[in-house]
Amino acid sequence: MNDVALSVLDLVPVRSGQTSAEAIAASLSLAETADRLGYRRYWFAEHHNMPAVASTTPPVLIAAAAARTRRLRLGSGGVMLPNHAPLIVAEQFAALEAIAPGRIDLGLGRAPGSDPVITQLLRGSGTTSDVEQFPRHVQDIAALFSADGATVRFTSGGEYTVRATPAATGVPEVWLLGSSDYSAQLAASHGLPYVFANHFSGQGLERALDLYRTNYRPSEEHPEPRTFLTVNAVAAPTADEAEQRALPQLRMMARLRLNQPLVALETVEQALAATSDAATDQVVQAARSRWFVGTGESVAAEVRAFATQHGVDEVMLSPVAGAFEAEPADTSPGRTQTLELIATA
């Protein structure tokens, strides 16, 4: 797919019978595959206290992936800024930029990425971040990355300079993430690249992109608006296999939407054998209508059409293919073949 750049969003899924160690090993192997296939970037999400998701700490996963890849841009999709002190985020990503110069993206999100209890536990560890301070904290991080650093002014009149790293030769590229008008407008006003989280919520996509592009204020680093979109994708040698591999994640999405207890991701066999109900079926069907599921050729065609429709030259795939029970726990054959088939279609 030379006409559309492809990237990857990874939540590090954990399926039934799989350990966190095995899930992370599978994701790092997938990052190597993406690097080999020529994908542009590979981002890790931030979610907490979810039985089916092991991507709790994007900076740690980025560092591990940097050691096993050579060309990929690596980043967060995203760091949920209300959970963290801006200085800690800036220091972590400045260190990552030093580890993998020119390959680090810092995607920032405004949502907490978990439930209120986890949010309070994260804030209780020392950060004073909150959602209302998000715009200021984005600016603080940019200043901390700069050679001049950020200046703290005391009420007594004194000043104190703070830098994320002593002698930076480059800085991570900052992106704002969101699924609402707020982040689109904030990215536009700050002259920052913007990503609409279409994989999570396809509602309001056109409006968000229009707000971003119409209200964009050029910055020195980004004179033109820049955006790409995320999609859930499953590709397999046959359409039937692709539909089967999509089912575990579709059913997990239904659990999330219906506020049901979360569990480890089902295997394909477990998902096919499970009983269902009208509410679950409705959520599954609605989500499936927005996912790209099929053969490599059909999904590649959908990705091209989607990119053209929304005027972007890059699409970030969230490879949501489930696993069959016989497949090794430290690998992701379904997700691997999704990346391979779409890239080579």
Phi, psi and chi 1 to 4 in degrees:
 res  aa     phi    psi   chi1   chi2   chi3   chi4
   1 MET       -   69.5  -70.8 -171.6   61.2      -
   2 ASN   -70.1  -18.4  -63.8  -33.4      -      -
   3 ASP   -84.1  -16.8   50.2  -19.9      -      -
   4 VAL  -130.1  123.9  179.4      -      -      -
   5 ALA   -71.5  140.6      -      -      -      -
   6 LEU  -113.9  139.8  -62.7  174.5      -      -
   7 SER  -134.2  176.5  -65.5      -      -      -
   8 VAL  -131.5  136.2 -179.5      -      -      -
   9 LEU  -112.5  125.9  175.3   64.3      -      -
  10 ASP  -122.1  122.7 -167.9   -5.8      -      -
  11 LEU   -95.3    1.6  -83.8   66.1      -      -
  12 VAL    52.1   69.2 -168.4      -      -      -
  13 PRO   -66.8  145.5   24.6  -33.6      -      -
  14 VAL  -119.8  118.1 -177.4      -      -      -
  15 ARG   -99.5  168.9   66.6  179.6 -174.3  -97.2
  16 SER   -53.7  129.6  175.4      -      -      -
  17 GLY    81.9    4.3      -      -      -      -
  18 GLN  -108.4  139.5 -172.2 -179.1   39.0      -
  19 THR   -89.2  165.3   66.8      -      -      -
  20 SER   -59.7  -40.2  -63.8      -      -      -
  21 ALA   -60.8  -42.4      -      -      -      -
  22 GLU   -68.7  -38.7  -70.0  167.2  -25.0      -
  23 ALA   -65.1  -41.9      -      -      -      -
  24 ILE   -68.5  -39.8  -69.8  173.3      -      -
  25 ALA   -59.2  -40.6      -      -      -      -
  26 ALA   -64.9  -40.3      -      -      -      -
  27 SER   -69.5  -38.8  -78.5      -      -      -
  28 LEU   -66.1  -36.1  -66.9  177.1      -      -
  29 SER   -64.0  -38.9  176.3      -      -      -
  30 LEU   -64.7  -37.4 -169.1   67.2      -      -
  31 ALA   -62.2  -40.2      -      -      -      -
  32 GLU   -61.2  -40.0  -70.5 -178.9  -62.0      -
  33 THR   -63.2  -44.9  -63.4      -      -      -
  34 ALA   -61.8  -39.3      -      -      -      -
  35 ASP   -61.8  -45.5 -164.9   41.6      -      -
  36 ARG   -64.9  -35.2  171.9  175.3   55.9   80.9
  37 LEU   -83.5   -8.2  -68.0  171.4      -      -
  38 GLY    91.6   19.2      -      -      -      -
  39 TYR   -64.3  150.8  -80.8   73.1      -      -
  40 ARG   -77.5  -47.8  177.2  175.2  -72.9  178.6
  41 ARG  -145.9  161.7   65.3 -174.2   90.6 -123.5
  42 TYR  -139.6  113.8 -163.2  105.2      -      -
  43 TRP  -113.6  143.9  -75.1    6.5      -      -
  44 PHE  -105.5  137.1  -67.3   98.3      -      -
  45 ALA   -82.4  168.4      -      -      -      -
  46 GLU  -119.6  114.1  178.2 -172.3  -21.3      -
  47 HIS  -138.8  152.0  -67.2  -75.0      -      -
  48 HIS  -127.7  145.3  -59.5  -81.0      -      -
  49 ASN    56.5   40.6 -159.6   39.1      -      -
  50 MET  -117.8  125.2  -61.9  178.7   70.9      -
  51 PRO   -61.3  -22.5  -21.1   32.3      -      -
  52 ALA  -105.5    8.0      -      -      -      -
  53 VAL  -135.7  124.2  176.3      -      -      -
  54 ALA  -107.7    7.2      -      -      -      -
  55 SER   -88.8   69.4   58.4      -      -      -
  56 THR   -86.6  -27.7   56.4      -      -      -
  57 THR  -132.3   85.5   55.3      -      -      -
  58 PRO   -51.8  -42.8  -29.3   37.2      -      -
  59 PRO   -59.8  -38.9  -23.5   34.2      -      -
  60 VAL   -65.1  -44.8  174.0      -      -      -
  61 LEU   -66.8  -38.1  -64.1  169.4      -      -
  62 ILE   -62.1  -43.9  -68.2  166.1      -      -
  63 ALA   -61.5  -42.3      -      -      -      -
  64 ALA   -64.8  -41.4      -      -      -      -
  65 ALA   -68.9  -33.5      -      -      -      -
  66 ALA   -62.2  -34.0      -      -      -      -
  67 ALA   -72.3  -16.9      -      -      -      -
  68 ARG  -114.5    5.0  -62.8  176.5   58.8  163.9
  69 THR  -131.0  165.2   58.8      -      -      -
  70 ARG  -124.8  -28.1  -66.8  -67.9  175.6  -94.7
  71 ARG  -120.2  -33.1 -172.1 -158.8   50.5   78.6
  72 LEU   -53.7  140.7  -88.4  176.8      -      -
  73 ARG   -79.2  135.9  -69.4 -165.1   66.5   88.8
  74 LEU  -120.0  140.3  -60.0  161.3      -      -
  75 GLY  -165.3 -170.1      -      -      -      -
  76 SER  -109.5  136.0   56.7      -      -      -
  77 GLY  -131.1   60.5      -      -      -      -
  78 GLY  -140.5 -174.9      -      -      -      -
  79 VAL   -77.0  124.6  164.5      -      -      -
  80 MET   -83.8   97.7  -60.1  -65.4  102.9      -
  81 LEU   -59.9  -33.3 -167.9   48.3      -      -
  82 PRO   -60.1  -17.4  -26.6   36.1      -      -
  83 ASN   -84.5   -9.4  -63.9  -24.1      -      -
  84 HIS  -138.5  149.4  -49.4  -74.9      -      -
  85 ALA   -70.9  134.8      -      -      -      -
  86 PRO   -54.6  -37.7  -28.2   36.4      -      -
  87 LEU   -62.7  -41.2  175.4   58.6      -      -
  88 ILE   -63.1  -43.9  -65.1  -60.9      -      -
  89 VAL   -61.0  -47.0  174.9      -      -      -
  90 ALA   -62.2  -43.0      -      -      -      -
  91 GLU   -64.4  -43.2  -73.3  180.0  -27.1      -
  92 GLN   -61.1  -46.1  -71.5  172.2  -20.6      -
  93 PHE   -79.8  -24.7  -81.9   79.2      -      -
  94 ALA   -66.6  -38.9      -      -      -      -
  95 ALA   -66.0  -40.4      -      -      -      -
  96 LEU   -63.0  -39.1  -71.6  169.0      -      -
  97 GLU   -63.0  -34.7  175.9   67.2   23.4      -
  98 ALA   -70.6  -33.0      -      -      -      -
  99 ILE   -71.6  -41.8  -69.6  169.6      -      -
 100 ALA  -131.6   75.0      -      -      -      -
 101 PRO   -56.4  133.3  -22.6   33.4      -      -
 102 GLY    75.6    9.3      -      -      -      -
 103 ARG  -124.0   10.6  -67.4 -153.4  -71.0  144.0
 104 ILE  -111.5  131.1  -58.7  -59.4      -      -
 105 ASP  -113.6  139.7  -64.1  -31.8      -      -
 106 LEU  -114.6   99.2  170.2   55.5      -      -
 107 GLY   -88.7  126.5      -      -      -      -
 108 LEU  -112.9  133.0  -66.2  171.3      -      -
 109 GLY  -119.4  155.6      -      -      -      -
 110 ARG   -95.4  -22.2  177.9  170.9  171.8 -101.9
 111 ALA   -76.0  154.1      -      -      -      -
 112 PRO   -74.1  -23.3   24.9  -33.8      -      -
 113 GLY    78.4   14.3      -      -      -      -
 114 SER  -166.1 -166.4 -170.8      -      -      -
 115 ASP   -88.4  167.5   59.2   66.3      -      -
 116 PRO   -58.4  -33.6  -25.4   34.9      -      -
 117 VAL   -64.5  -47.8  173.9      -      -      -
 118 ILE   -63.2  -38.9  -63.5  -60.2      -      -
 119 THR   -59.1  -43.8  -61.7      -      -      -
 120 GLN   -67.2  -36.6  -71.7  -56.1  -46.0      -
 121 LEU   -64.4  -40.4  -70.9  172.2      -      -
 122 LEU   -66.1  -43.2  -72.0  165.7      -      -
 123 ARG   -69.0  -30.6  -67.9 -179.6 -176.0  179.4
 124 GLY   -68.3  -12.9      -      -      -      -
 125 SER   -81.8   -1.3   65.2      -      -      -
 126 GLY   135.8  -23.3      -      -      -      -
 127 THR   -75.0  148.7  175.8      -      -      -
 128 THR  -112.5   19.4   56.1      -      -      -
 129 SER   -65.9  153.5  -81.9      -      -      -
 130 ASP  -155.0  166.1   56.7   57.0      -      -
 131 VAL   -60.5  -38.5  171.1      -      -      -
 132 GLU   -64.4  -25.7  -69.8   71.4   25.0      -
 133 GLN   -90.1    4.2  -63.4  -62.8  -40.4      -
 134 PHE   -53.1  -50.8 -177.8   71.2      -      -
 135 PRO   -58.3  -43.0  -24.3   35.4      -      -
 136 ARG   -66.7  -37.6 -177.9  171.9   67.3   82.0
 137 HIS   -69.8  -31.9  -72.8  161.9      -      -
 138 VAL   -61.2  -45.3  170.8      -      -      -
 139 GLN   -64.4  -39.0  -67.8  178.9  -55.9      -
 140 ASP   -61.1  -43.7  -71.4  -14.6      -      -
 141 ILE   -62.8  -43.1  -72.1  172.8      -      -
 142 ALA   -60.3  -41.6      -      -      -      -
 143 ALA   -66.6  -40.8      -      -      -      -
 144 LEU   -63.9  -31.1  -71.4  162.4      -      -
 145 PHE   -69.9  -28.7  -79.9  148.2      -      -
 146 SER   -69.8  160.5   70.8      -      -      -
 147 ALA   -63.4  -33.7      -      -      -      -
 148 ASP   -77.9  -19.6  -66.8  -25.8      -      -
 149 GLY    75.8 -174.6      -      -      -      -
 150 ALA  -105.0  146.8      -      -      -      -
 151 THR  -107.4  123.7  -59.2      -      -      -
 152 VAL   -95.6  127.6  178.0      -      -      -
 153 ARG  -109.6  125.3  -68.6 -179.9  174.3   82.9
 154 PHE   -87.2  155.8  -59.3  106.5      -      -
 155 THR   -62.7  -22.7   55.0      -      -      -
 156 SER   -75.3  -11.3   61.5      -      -      -
 157 GLY   106.3  -11.8      -      -      -      -
 158 GLY   -75.3  163.8      -      -      -      -
 159 GLU  -128.2  153.9  -65.9 -175.2  -11.4      -
 160 TYR  -145.2  125.3 -170.4   83.4      -      -
 161 THR   -94.7  135.5  -59.7      -      -      -
 162 VAL  -127.3  133.0 -175.3      -      -      -
 163 ARG  -124.9  147.9  -65.3  178.9  177.4   83.8
 164 ALA   -71.8  -27.1      -      -      -      -
 165 THR  -155.5  151.0 -166.7      -      -      -
 166 PRO   -64.1  -44.4  -21.3   32.6      -      -
 167 ALA  -143.4   73.7      -      -      -      -
 168 ALA   -73.1  142.1      -      -      -      -
 169 THR  -106.9   -6.0   54.9      -      -      -
 170 GLY  -163.2  167.5      -      -      -      -
 171 VAL  -130.2  151.3  -60.8      -      -      -
 172 PRO   -63.9  154.5  -19.3   31.8      -      -
 173 GLU   -86.4  126.7 -174.7  167.1   67.1      -
 174 VAL   -93.7  129.9  177.1      -      -      -
 175 TRP  -122.2  145.3  -66.8   72.3      -      -
 176 LEU  -100.2  135.9  -70.5 -166.7      -      -
 177 LEU  -112.9  151.5  -75.5   60.0      -      -
 178 GLY  -178.7  168.8      -      -      -      -
 179 SER  -132.1   27.7   57.3      -      -      -
 180 SER  -145.9  176.0   66.5      -      -      -
 181 ASP   -65.2  -30.6  -64.3  -10.2      -      -
 182 TYR   -57.3  -54.6  178.1   89.9      -      -
 183 SER   -65.8  -34.6  -66.7      -      -      -
 184 ALA   -62.0  -44.2      -      -      -      -
 185 GLN   -70.1  -37.7  -68.3  172.7  -41.5      -
 186 LEU   -66.1  -43.8 -175.7   64.2      -      -
 187 ALA   -60.9  -41.7      -      -      -      -
 188 ALA   -63.3  -43.8      -      -      -      -
 189 SER   -70.2  -25.9   66.5      -      -      -
 190 HIS   -97.2   -1.3  -76.2   65.5      -      -
 191 GLY    65.3   40.9      -      -      -      -
 192 LEU  -113.0  153.3  -70.1  170.2      -      -
 193 PRO   -63.9  152.6  -18.8   30.9      -      -
 194 TYR  -136.5  139.9  169.4   66.8      -      -
 195 VAL  -124.8  125.0 -179.9      -      -      -
 196 PHE   -88.4  128.3 -176.1   86.7      -      -
 197 ALA   -79.5   69.0      -      -      -      -
 198 ASN   -67.8  -25.1 -178.5   71.7      -      -
 199 HIS   -65.7  -25.8   71.5  -73.1      -      -
 200 PHE   -97.3  -41.2 -178.4   74.5      -      -
 201 SER  -145.1  111.1  172.2      -      -      -
 202 GLY   -83.0   -1.7      -      -      -      -
 203 GLN   -77.7  132.4  -55.3  -60.8  -42.1      -
 204 GLY    82.8   12.7      -      -      -      -
 205 LEU   -59.8  -52.4  168.4   58.0      -      -
 206 GLU   -60.7  -42.7  -69.1   82.9    0.1      -
 207 ARG   -64.5  -43.4  173.9  176.0  167.6   78.1
 208 ALA   -62.1  -44.5      -      -      -      -
 209 LEU   -64.2  -39.6  -69.9 -177.4      -      -
 210 ASP   -65.3  -43.4 -178.0   62.7      -      -
 211 LEU   -60.9  -43.3  -76.7  170.5      -      -
 212 TYR   -63.7  -49.9  173.7   64.1      -      -
 213 ARG   -71.0  -37.9  -70.8  164.3  172.0  160.7
 214 THR   -70.0  -38.7  -59.0      -      -      -
 215 ASN   -98.8    9.2  -61.4  -55.4      -      -
 216 TYR   -64.5  131.6 -170.4   78.3      -      -
 217 ARG  -108.7  113.3  -63.2  178.4 -177.1  174.9
 218 PRO   -57.9  142.3  -23.7   34.3      -      -
 219 SER  -116.8  168.1   60.5      -      -      -
 220 GLU   -61.2  -40.8 -177.1  176.8  -11.9      -
 221 GLU   -76.1  -30.3  -63.6   83.7    0.7      -
 222 HIS  -135.6   84.6  -55.4  -74.1      -      -
 223 PRO   -68.0  -19.5   20.5  -31.2      -      -
 224 GLU  -123.5  150.8  -59.0  -70.1  -24.4      -
 225 PRO   -62.5  143.9   20.9  -31.2      -      -
 226 ARG  -139.8  128.2 -175.1  179.9  176.1 -161.4
 227 THR  -152.2  157.2 -173.8      -      -      -
 228 PHE  -142.7  175.2   63.1   78.8      -      -
 229 LEU  -126.8  152.4  -56.7  173.6      -      -
 230 THR  -105.2  146.2   61.0      -      -      -
 231 VAL  -142.1  150.4  -59.7      -      -      -
 232 ASN   -85.2  132.4  -68.3  -54.6      -      -
 233 ALA  -141.0  142.8      -      -      -      -
 234 VAL  -138.5  124.5 -179.9      -      -      -
 235 ALA  -125.7  141.1      -      -      -      -
 236 ALA  -147.2  167.4      -      -      -      -
 237 PRO   -58.6  -29.8  -26.6   36.1      -      -
 238 THR  -128.1  154.0   67.3      -      -      -
 239 ALA   -63.7  -36.1      -      -      -      -
 240 ASP   -62.3  -45.0  -74.8  -15.1      -      -
 241 GLU   -63.5  -40.0 -179.5 -174.3  -27.0      -
 242 ALA   -60.8  -43.2      -      -      -      -
 243 GLU   -64.0  -39.3  -65.2  -68.9  -11.6      -
 244 GLN   -64.6  -43.5  -70.2  178.1  -17.6      -
 245 ARG   -69.8  -23.2  -73.8 -169.9 -179.2  -85.4
 246 ALA   -76.6  -25.2      -      -      -      -
 247 LEU   -60.6  -44.0 -169.2   55.9      -      -
 248 PRO   -56.7  -45.3  -28.4   38.0      -      -
 249 GLN   -70.6  -34.5  -80.6  -77.1    6.5      -
 250 LEU   -62.5  -41.8  -74.7  167.5      -      -
 251 ARG   -68.6  -34.2  -76.0  175.2   49.5   79.6
 252 MET   -66.3  -38.8 -177.9   58.8   66.2      -
 253 MET   -61.3  -39.2 -177.1   65.5   71.5      -
 254 ALA   -63.7  -42.7      -      -      -      -
 255 ARG   -58.2  -43.1  -78.3 -176.4  172.4  -87.1
 256 LEU   -64.6  -47.7 -169.2   63.2      -      -
 257 ARG   -66.5  -33.6  -60.6  -67.8 -169.0 -156.7
 258 LEU   -92.5    6.7  -63.6  173.1      -      -
 259 ASN    60.8   36.3 -130.7    7.0      -      -
 260 GLN   -92.4  159.0  -64.1  174.0  -14.5      -
 261 PRO   -57.3  134.1  -24.3   33.9      -      -
 262 LEU   -86.0  145.5  -61.1 -179.6      -      -
 263 VAL  -135.4  171.9  -63.3      -      -      -
 264 ALA   -59.8  152.3      -      -      -      -
 265 LEU   -60.8  133.0 -164.4   66.1      -      -
 266 GLU   -67.7  152.7  -64.5  169.4  -38.1      -
 267 THR   -74.4  167.9   62.6      -      -      -
 268 VAL   -59.5  -43.5  172.4      -      -      -
 269 GLU   -61.8  -42.2  -71.3   88.6  -13.9      -
 270 GLN   -64.6  -40.9  -71.5  171.3  -29.4      -
 271 ALA   -65.7  -40.7      -      -      -      -
 272 LEU   -67.8  -32.5  -70.3  171.1      -      -
 273 ALA   -87.0  -11.9      -      -      -      -
 274 ALA   -71.9  145.9      -      -      -      -
 275 THR   -77.4  155.0   57.3      -      -      -
 276 SER  -130.9  177.7 -168.7      -      -      -
 277 ASP  -144.7  172.9   55.6   66.4      -      -
 278 ALA   -62.5  -40.8      -      -      -      -
 279 ALA   -65.1  -43.5      -      -      -      -
 280 THR   -63.8  -45.7  -62.8      -      -      -
 281 ASP   -59.5  -37.9  -70.1  -17.7      -      -
 282 GLN   -65.7  -44.3 -175.9  176.2    5.6      -
 283 VAL   -66.3  -43.2  175.3      -      -      -
 284 VAL   -59.0  -47.1  165.6      -      -      -
 285 GLN   -64.9  -40.3  -69.7  167.8   11.3      -
 286 ALA   -64.8  -43.0      -      -      -      -
 287 ALA   -66.6  -43.9      -      -      -      -
 288 ARG   -58.5  -33.6  170.5   62.8 -174.4   86.7
 289 SER   -65.3  -19.0   68.3      -      -      -
 290 ARG  -103.6   -7.6  -63.9 -170.3  -63.2  -90.3
 291 TRP   -89.9  156.9  -69.9   17.6      -      -
 292 PHE  -104.3  104.5  -62.3  169.0      -      -
 293 VAL  -130.9  127.1 -179.0      -      -      -
 294 GLY   163.4 -155.0      -      -      -      -
 295 THR   -75.9  166.5   63.7      -      -      -
 296 GLY   -55.7  -42.1      -      -      -      -
 297 GLU   -64.9  -44.0  -70.0   78.3    7.2      -
 298 SER   -70.1  -39.9   69.4      -      -      -
 299 VAL   -68.9  -40.5  173.5      -      -      -
 300 ALA   -59.3  -40.5      -      -      -      -
 301 ALA   -64.5  -40.5      -      -      -      -
 302 GLU   -64.6  -40.4  -72.5 -174.5   89.7      -
 303 VAL   -63.5  -44.6  168.9      -      -      -
 304 ARG   -59.6  -46.9  -72.6 -167.4 -167.6   95.6
 305 ALA   -64.1  -40.2      -      -      -      -
 306 PHE   -64.0  -45.5 -177.2   74.2      -      -
 307 ALA   -62.4  -42.8      -      -      -      -
 308 THR   -64.4  -44.6  -60.2      -      -      -
 309 GLN   -57.4  -38.6  177.0 -174.9   -5.7      -
 310 HIS  -105.6    7.3  -63.4  -67.5      -      -
 311 GLY    66.1   40.6      -      -      -      -
 312 VAL  -120.3  154.9  -62.1      -      -      -
 313 ASP  -109.3    9.2   63.8   -0.9      -      -
 314 GLU  -144.8  139.1  179.4  177.4   -7.3      -
 315 VAL  -129.5  130.1  173.7      -      -      -
 316 MET   -98.5  118.8  178.3  168.3  -85.3      -
 317 LEU   -90.1  130.5  -51.1  174.9      -      -
 318 SER   -99.1  102.9  177.8      -      -      -
 319 PRO   -77.3  102.5   26.4  -28.8      -      -
 320 VAL  -103.3   26.2  -71.8      -      -      -
 321 ALA   -70.1  129.1      -      -      -      -
 322 GLY   -79.1  177.8      -      -      -      -
 323 ALA  -118.1  146.9      -      -      -      -
 324 PHE   -83.0  155.0  -72.1   94.4      -      -
 325 GLU   -61.1  -30.9  -69.1  176.6   -1.3      -
 326 ALA   -78.6   -9.9      -      -      -      -
 327 GLU   -78.7  139.2  -66.4  172.4  -12.7      -
 328 PRO   -56.7  141.4  -23.8   33.8      -      -
 329 ALA   -71.0  -22.4      -      -      -      -
 330 ASP   -96.1   17.4   59.7   -9.9      -      -
 331 THR  -133.6  167.0   63.7      -      -      -
 332 SER  -132.2   74.4  -66.7      -      -      -
 333 PRO   -57.8  -39.3  -25.7   35.6      -      -
 334 GLY   -66.2  -43.8      -      -      -      -
 335 ARG   -71.0  -36.2  -64.9 -160.4  -63.5  152.4
 336 THR   -63.7  -46.9  -61.3      -      -      -
 337 GLN   -68.8  -26.7   74.8  175.4    2.3      -
 338 THR   -60.5  -49.0  -69.1      -      -      -
 339 LEU   -65.2  -41.6  -62.7 -168.5      -      -
 340 GLU   -66.3  -48.0  -69.9  174.5  -19.0      -
 341 LEU   -67.4  -39.3  -68.9  172.1      -      -
 342 ILE   -70.2  -41.7  -64.6  173.5      -      -
 343 ALA   -64.8  -33.5      -      -      -      -
 344 THR   -99.0   -1.6   58.0      -      -      -
 345 ALA   -63.4      -      -      -      -      -
